[in-house]
Amino acid sequence: MISCKKSYLNLPKKDLFEEVIRRTNAYKKAHPEAEVIKLGVGDVTRPLPLIVVEAVKKAMDEQATEEGFKGYGPYEGYAFLREAISKEYEEKGLSVASDEIFINDGIKEDSGNIPELFNYETVALCDPVYPAYVDCNALEGKLGEFDFEKGAWKKVVYLPCIQENGFVPPVPSSKVDLIYLCFPNNPTGAMLSKEELQKFVDYALENDALILYDGAYEAYVEDEYPHSIYECEGAKKCAIELRSLSKDAGFTGLRLGYTVMPHELKIDGVEVQALWRRRLEAKYNGAPYITQKGALARFSKEGKKEVKALISYYKENARLVSEGLKEAGFEVYGGVHSPYVWIRIPHEMTSWDFFDYLLNELQIVGTPGSGFGPSGEGYFRLTAFGSRENVLKAIKRLKEWKKK
């Protein structure tokens, strides 16, 4: 007899961002005259780089000719794009071969799909953390029961990223099998130094653990901080790196990212990328040709220039939000190596109560910290992905409210 998987039934009924959208839409429906400023869901708002748009148009035109038509592409992605990404790593002083790169349609999918390759028992997660890591492991029944009172999964090894430790997660104190790291961090905006990241690599090597390293916000990294986990010694033997074009080149709608699986990465003596290739053959038909041609343009000289301008725009938004809220008396973190600003809720409210208050009183939408994990309670995330006009309006509203 067929039945529903218990792990799916155990999942909290609402996704964090869907709930943010639901409450926002309900308010807008009840108050159609209100000017609601959305700084909640981390979706970009600036247009795609022009060179990417032109490349996509050209690729689409190719599809109208017999000689240019493309059907199914390589499961791992077209060589032209994988080689361009490999060159990008080389320019940063790192050696990542093109056949270690796998093109996908976004980080979110692979962060959940990769664990399907393995038998594992324990998962370590930064707390707070991007909810998709939690949900995908919960769906596979790896996290035990959800404790609604504590807002935590019973089997997760939480690595608290809190004010007291500078939002830098501690290395697990017990043995774990799988570690998710996201730096620059979503939601806190914190960054790990190379020395701090090396500690996780050393731990993974000593404990036969695997690190899934989400570098979605790498383009925002400044100063001496690492741009890749492969800057750490031994990382190719224990880490898979995930990258996205969503937050740098604006591909949230086009959908494209890539995963790096080094040849050196072996589990039980098996080369992991060989298993991954076989899984792709069974469950995936590859990212669209036209999207990959757009991505290729992003890695061109002109594409990099346009992406740099996009990043500069969002980083200036983050600076304005961060400095504006500090001037108003808020405790503010992040906003330097990341498009996210992490603020301490100034009154005795839960993070969802603060969400409702800002929406109803100031018409500002953010994201409640508790949605990212138990250590997120008492905090609130604002994104820098809005228009400059809306960012300035939001700062003004928050400043005026704080004066009261």
SVG drawing of the C-alpha trace seen along z (x, -y; Angstrom):
<svg xmlns="http://www.w3.org/2000/svg" viewBox="-9 -61 57 63">
<polyline fill="none" stroke="black" stroke-width="0.4" points="0.0,0.0 1.3,-3.4 1.5,-6.1 3.0,-9.5 6.6,-9.7 6.5,-10.5 9.5,-12.9 7.4,-15.0 4.5,-15.1 6.9,-16.1 8.0,-19.2 6.7,-22.5 3.7,-23.4 5.0,-26.7 8.2,-27.7 9.8,-30.8 9.8,-32.9 6.4,-31.7 5.0,-32.9 6.7,-36.3 5.1,-36.6 1.7,-35.4 1.5,-37.9 2.8,-40.7 0.2,-39.9 -2.6,-39.8 -1.6,-43.2 -1.5,-44.7 -4.9,-43.3 -6.4,-44.8 -4.5,-48.1 -4.2,-48.7 -3.2,-52.3 -0.2,-51.4 3.4,-51.8 5.0,-48.6 8.8,-48.4 10.0,-44.8 13.4,-44.1 12.6,-40.6 13.0,-37.8 16.5,-37.9 15.6,-38.4 17.6,-40.8 15.8,-43.8 18.3,-45.3 18.1,-44.4 20.3,-41.6 23.7,-42.8 23.1,-43.9 25.8,-41.6 24.0,-38.6 20.7,-39.7 22.3,-40.0 23.9,-36.6 20.6,-35.0 18.9,-36.6 21.6,-35.4 21.4,-31.9 17.6,-31.9 18.1,-33.0 20.4,-30.1 17.6,-27.8 15.6,-28.9 18.2,-27.5 19.0,-24.0 22.7,-24.4 22.4,-26.3 19.7,-24.3 20.6,-22.6 18.5,-19.9 19.7,-17.9 23.1,-19.2 25.8,-17.5 24.5,-16.5 27.4,-18.3 27.0,-21.4 28.6,-22.7 32.4,-22.7 32.5,-26.3 31.0,-27.4 32.9,-25.0 36.2,-26.1 35.3,-29.8 34.6,-29.0 37.8,-27.1 39.7,-30.1 37.9,-32.3 39.3,-30.1 42.7,-30.2 42.7,-34.0 42.2,-33.8 45.2,-31.5 43.3,-28.3 43.4,-25.1 39.9,-23.8 39.7,-21.7 36.8,-22.1 35.8,-18.4 35.4,-19.1 32.7,-21.7 29.0,-20.7 26.5,-23.3 23.1,-23.3 20.0,-25.4 20.8,-26.9 22.5,-26.2 19.2,-25.3 18.7,-22.1 22.2,-20.7 22.4,-21.5 19.5,-19.1 20.4,-16.6 24.1,-16.0 23.3,-14.3 21.3,-11.6 24.7,-10.1 25.6,-9.2 24.6,-7.2 25.1,-9.5 23.7,-10.0 24.6,-13.5 24.3,-16.9 25.9,-20.1 24.4,-23.4 25.2,-27.0 22.5,-28.6 21.0,-30.7 21.2,-29.4 19.6,-29.4 16.4,-27.2 16.8,-25.1 19.7,-23.1 17.5,-22.2 14.4,-21.4 16.1,-19.1 17.7,-17.0 14.4,-17.0 12.6,-15.6 15.0,-12.7 14.3,-12.0 17.8,-12.9 16.9,-15.5 14.4,-13.6 11.4,-15.3 10.8,-19.1 10.5,-20.6 7.9,-23.4 8.5,-24.8 12.2,-25.3 11.9,-25.9 14.7,-23.3 15.2,-19.8 16.2,-17.2 19.0,-15.5 20.7,-18.6 24.1,-19.6 23.6,-23.3 26.7,-25.6 25.5,-28.8 26.5,-32.0 25.7,-34.6 26.8,-38.0 29.0,-36.6 31.2,-34.7 31.1,-37.4 28.7,-35.2 31.5,-32.8 30.4,-29.1 32.4,-26.8 33.9,-23.6 31.7,-20.7 32.6,-19.3 31.3,-15.9 31.7,-13.7 29.4,-14.6 29.2,-13.3 27.9,-16.3 28.6,-20.0 26.9,-22.9 28.7,-26.2 27.6,-29.4 30.0,-32.3 29.5,-35.2 26.7,-34.1 23.1,-34.2 21.4,-35.6 24.0,-37.3 26.3,-38.7 29.3,-37.4 32.5,-36.2 35.1,-33.5 38.8,-34.2 41.0,-31.7 42.3,-30.5 38.8,-30.0 37.7,-28.1 40.9,-26.0 39.7,-24.7 36.6,-23.2 38.7,-21.6 41.0,-20.1 38.1,-18.8 36.5,-17.2 39.8,-15.5 40.3,-14.2 36.7,-13.0 35.9,-11.7 33.2,-14.4 32.0,-16.1 31.6,-19.9 29.1,-21.4 30.3,-25.0 27.8,-27.5 29.6,-30.4 26.6,-32.1 27.7,-35.6 31.4,-35.2 31.3,-38.3 30.6,-40.5 33.8,-39.4 36.3,-42.2 39.8,-42.4 41.8,-39.4 38.9,-37.0 38.8,-33.7 36.8,-33.6 36.8,-29.8 37.1,-26.9 39.8,-25.5 42.2,-28.2 42.4,-26.0 45.0,-23.2 43.3,-19.8 39.9,-21.1 39.7,-19.2 39.7,-16.0 36.7,-16.9 34.7,-19.7 32.2,-20.4 31.7,-24.0 28.5,-25.5 28.3,-28.7 25.4,-30.8 25.0,-33.5 21.7,-34.6 23.1,-37.2 26.0,-38.5 24.7,-38.5 21.0,-38.6 20.1,-35.1 17.4,-34.5 14.9,-34.2 17.3,-32.6 18.4,-30.0 22.0,-28.9 24.7,-27.9 27.5,-25.3 29.0,-22.8 32.7,-21.9 33.5,-18.3 37.3,-17.7 38.8,-14.5 40.5,-14.1 37.2,-13.9 36.7,-10.3 34.4,-8.6 34.9,-4.9 37.5,-5.0 35.0,-6.0 35.4,-9.2 32.4,-11.2 32.1,-13.0 31.7,-9.6 28.6,-8.9 27.3,-12.4 27.7,-12.0 25.7,-8.8 23.0,-10.5 22.8,-13.3 22.4,-10.7 19.4,-9.3 17.7,-12.4 18.8,-15.5 18.9,-16.6 21.1,-19.7 20.6,-23.4 19.3,-25.1 21.7,-26.0 20.5,-29.6 21.0,-30.2 24.5,-28.7 25.3,-31.1 24.1,-34.0 26.3,-32.7 29.3,-32.6 28.8,-36.3 28.8,-37.0 32.4,-35.6 33.6,-37.7 35.6,-40.9 32.6,-43.1 30.4,-40.8 32.6,-41.0 32.6,-44.8 28.8,-44.9 28.5,-42.4 30.9,-44.5 28.6,-47.5 25.6,-45.4 27.5,-44.3 28.6,-47.9 25.0,-49.0 23.8,-46.4 26.7,-46.9 26.1,-50.7 22.5,-49.9 23.8,-47.6 26.1,-50.3 23.3,-52.9 21.0,-50.5 23.7,-49.5 25.0,-53.1 21.5,-54.6 20.2,-52.1 23.3,-52.5 22.8,-56.3 19.2,-55.6 20.5,-53.5 20.0,-50.0 22.5,-47.1 23.5,-46.2 25.7,-43.5 26.7,-42.3 26.2,-44.5 29.9,-44.5 30.7,-41.2 27.0,-40.5 23.8,-42.0 22.2,-41.2 22.0,-43.4 21.3,-41.6 19.7,-43.7 18.9,-43.2 15.2,-43.7 15.1,-46.8 12.1,-45.9 10.8,-42.8 9.2,-41.3 9.5,-37.9 11.0,-38.2 7.6,-37.4 5.9,-40.0 8.5,-42.5 7.8,-41.5 4.1,-42.1 4.7,-45.4 7.0,-46.8 4.6,-45.6 1.5,-47.1 3.0,-50.3 5.8,-51.2 5.0,-49.2 8.4,-47.6 9.0,-43.9 12.0,-42.1 12.6,-38.5 12.2,-37.2 15.4,-35.8 13.7,-32.8 12.9,-31.5 16.6,-30.8 17.0,-28.8 16.6,-29.0 19.6,-31.4 17.9,-33.8 15.2,-34.7 15.6,-38.3 17.1,-39.3 15.8,-40.5 17.2,-40.4 16.9,-43.2 18.2,-42.8 20.0,-45.3 18.3,-44.1 15.7,-46.9 15.9,-50.0 18.0,-52.9 14.8,-55.0 13.0,-52.3 16.1,-51.7 16.3,-55.4 12.6,-55.5 12.9,-52.5 15.8,-54.0 13.9,-57.2 10.8,-55.4 12.9,-53.4 14.8,-56.4 11.6,-58.3 10.1,-55.3 13.2,-54.9 12.9,-58.6 9.5,-58.0"/>
</svg>
